[in-house]
Amino acid sequence: MKYLHTMVRVTDLDASLDFYCDKLGLVEVRRTRSEAGRYTLVYLAAPGDEDSQVELTYNWDPDPVPYAIGRAFGHLAYAVDDIYAACERLMKGGVTINRPPRDGRMAFVRSPDQISIELLQRGAALPPAEPWKSMPNTGTW
C-alpha cells in the first residue's frame, strides 16, 4: 500500500493556485481536465516531495450546497526550513496568520476555501522572536 494524495474541493481554482503555489510554495505535478465530467484536477506537492500530494478538485458548475469542512478533517501540514520567513512571505502575500509561530515551531493559516494549513519548523524550534511572540491569534485555525 502507498499513500497517494489528499483531495480538497476548491471554489476558485485561480485563487487556490495563487495560495498553494505562489504563496505557500507548492508546485503543480500534473493536471487533468474532463470536458465530459466538467471538472479540473490539479495535483500539487512540496518541491522535491512529489510522493505526498494534494489534489485540488475544481467542479466547473457551482455546487448548490456550499462546501463545508467536516469535523473529522483537521488540517494539512508542511515542514518549512524557516517558519518566520515562511509566515512573513505569506503575510506579505495577504494571507492571515491565524496562529502565529510564537513558539518558533508552529503556525496555522487557511486557504481561500478555509482549509487549515499547519506550518512546522523543520528540526528544532527557532528562538521566540518579535513580532511573532506578541502576535495574537486571528480567527480560527
C-alpha positions in Angstrom: 0.0 0.0 0.0 1.2 3.5 -0.8 -0.2 6.9 0.2 -1.2 8.9 -2.9 -2.9 12.2 -2.1 -5.4 14.2 -0.1 -8.2 15.8 -2.1 -9.8 19.1 -1.3 -12.6 20.8 -3.3 -12.0 24.4 -4.3 -14.5 27.0 -5.5 -12.0 29.3 -7.3 -9.1 27.4 -9.0 -7.1 30.6 -9.7 -7.3 31.9 -6.2 -6.4 28.4 -4.8 -3.4 28.1 -7.1 -2.3 31.5 -6.1 -2.4 30.5 -2.4 -1.0 27.0 -2.7 1.7 27.7 -5.3 2.5 31.4 -5.3 2.2 32.0 -1.6 2.7 28.6 0.1 5.3 27.3 -2.4 3.8 24.0 -3.6 4.4 23.0 -7.3 2.0 21.6 -9.8 2.8 18.0 -10.5 0.0 17.3 -13.1 -3.4 18.5 -14.2 -6.4 16.7 -15.7 -9.4 18.4 -17.4 -12.6 16.5 -18.1 -14.9 18.2 -20.6 -17.5 15.4 -20.1 -17.2 15.4 -16.3 -16.9 19.3 -16.2 -14.1 19.3 -13.7 -10.3 20.0 -13.4 -8.0 18.2 -11.1 -4.7 19.8 -10.1 -2.1 17.8 -8.2 0.4 19.7 -6.0 3.4 18.8 -4.0 6.1 20.4 -1.9 9.3 20.8 -4.1 11.3 17.6 -4.0 8.5 15.6 -2.3 6.2 14.6 -5.1 5.1 11.4 -3.3 2.9 13.4 -0.9 0.3 15.3 -3.0 -2.7 17.5 -2.5 -5.4 17.2 -5.2 -7.4 20.3 -5.9 -10.7 19.4 -7.4 -12.5 22.2 -9.2 -16.0 21.4 -10.4 -16.9 23.8 -13.2 -20.5 24.1 -12.3 -21.3 25.6 -8.9 -22.5 23.1 -6.3 -25.9 24.0 -5.0 -24.7 23.2 -1.5 -21.7 25.2 -0.3 -18.7 23.0 0.6 -18.3 22.6 4.4 -15.3 21.4 6.3 -16.2 18.2 8.1 -15.5 18.0 11.8 -13.4 14.9 11.3 -10.9 16.7 9.0 -8.2 18.7 10.8 -5.6 20.2 8.6 -2.8 19.7 6.0 0.7 20.1 7.5 4.0 21.1 5.9 7.6 21.4 7.4 9.4 24.6 6.5 13.1 25.5 6.8 12.4 28.9 8.5 8.9 29.3 10.0 9.4 33.1 10.5 10.4 33.6 6.8 7.5 31.4 5.6 5.0 33.4 7.7 6.5 36.7 6.6 6.2 35.7 3.0 2.6 34.6 3.5 1.7 37.8 5.3 3.2 39.9 2.5 1.1 37.9 0.1 -2.1 38.9 2.0 -2.5 35.6 3.9 -3.8 36.0 7.5 -1.6 34.1 10.1 -4.3 32.6 12.2 -2.0 31.1 14.8 1.4 32.9 14.7 4.6 31.0 15.4 5.0 32.5 18.9 7.0 29.4 20.0 9.2 29.4 16.9 7.8 26.0 16.0 4.2 26.0 14.7 1.8 28.3 12.8 -1.6 28.0 11.1 -3.1 29.7 8.1 -6.1 29.0 5.9 -6.6 28.5 2.2 -9.2 30.6 0.2 -11.6 27.7 0.9 -10.8 27.7 4.6 -8.7 24.5 4.6 -6.5 24.8 7.7 -2.7 24.5 6.9 -0.2 23.8 9.7 3.4 25.0 9.2 6.0 23.3 11.3 9.6 24.4 11.8 11.9 21.7 10.4 14.2 20.5 13.2 14.4 22.3 16.5 12.2 25.3 17.2 13.6 28.7 16.5 14.1 31.1 19.4 10.9 33.1 20.1 11.1 36.5 18.2 9.1 39.5 17.6 6.7 40.3 16.1 5.6 36.7 16.3 5.9 36.1 20.1 3.5 39.0 20.8 1.1 38.5 18.0 -2.4 37.2 19.0 -4.4 34.5 17.2 -6.7 35.7 14.5 -9.9 33.8 13.7 -9.9 30.0 14.0 -7.3 27.6 12.9 
